[in-house]
Amino acid sequence: MSTFENLRLFVAVVREGSFSAAARSVGAVPSVVMKRINRLEDEIGSPLFHRSTRQLRLTETGERLLPRAISLITDLADTFGDLRESRTRMTGSIRVKCPTTLGVRFLTPVFAGFLRAHPQCRLELVLLDRSVNPAEEGFDIALGAMPTSFSSVAEYPFAAYPRTVVASPIYLENGPPIENPRDFVNHSCLVFQTTGTLWSFTGPTGPVTVSVNARLSTNDSLTLIDCAVRGLGIAIASSYLVQPHIEAGELVEVLPEWKPPQLWVKALVPEAKRDNPLIQAFIAWLRDAVDPTPPWAAEAIVSDA
């Protein structure tokens, strides 16, 4: 590579017209440029410049070398460029599991953007509202917000996905009073199947866990919220999804001083696949999409504006 650098400086001297100007153009000092040219002349066995105090002129050898040097430099630069492009060009297939509401409501534009950016990629997207072990169920990436972990599976956390306890005003008016999460045992509760009937909270007197009665159990968040709006019971659902209903007066936050555990949207990747360039590119794309404001929070900000 030293010969290549010498050729590059030779072309720079011809282009700039002097050693000092060439040195400035490449961020070097004139003495280094002169040494490089001297070394190149030693390799070739003939001077490349007629040197005088007023100007530099190419010798016959220099005239013959110039077009070849330019061609070599251009070809090598093109080769390096092709190699860099081949490393960044993503090809192949990726199988991704994503919760239905999260995918349909918030992440579809993110997935579409990735496919546009990488036209040679194929995405198999499975919308599934339960925790899966990607290593056992054949997924390259499993997206979700449950705290479930698996052995030999790497985790990539992205962003918080807070939840709120809600019920309709009509339901609360007709039901027994609620002063503490333990009072939920006396109420009809609408349960998201993945989280189950064991509800946990943190409040003024510390953590509380209560086993609730499920009048409805579903694996779809929007169904859960719709049934809460219709007065069927108390539900724990995504804060971003229930906020428009709270603003419309269709739902009310129940025991706001008692908070259910905050979930985090994360990606689960089998350890055996974590170094796959396509999977890493997809993870990086998702991380960029949720940083600094995830799509679900951005939607809430727009609705508040």
Secondary structure, 3 states (H helix, E strand, C coil): CHHHHHHHHHHHHHHHCCHHHHHHHHCCCHHHHHHHHHHHHHHHCCCCEEECCCCEEECHHHHHHHHHHHHHHHHHHHHHHHHHHHHHCCCEEEEEEECHHHHHHHHHHHHHHHHHHCCCEEEEEEECCCCCCHHHHCCCEEEECCCCCCCCEEEEEEEEECEEEEECHHHHHHCCCCCCHHHHHHCEEEEECCCCCEEEEEECCEEEEEECEEEEEECCHHHHHHHHHCCCCEEEEEHHHHHHHHHCCCCEECCCCCECCCEEEEEEEEHHHCCCHHHHHHHHHHHHHHCCCCHHHHHHHHHHC
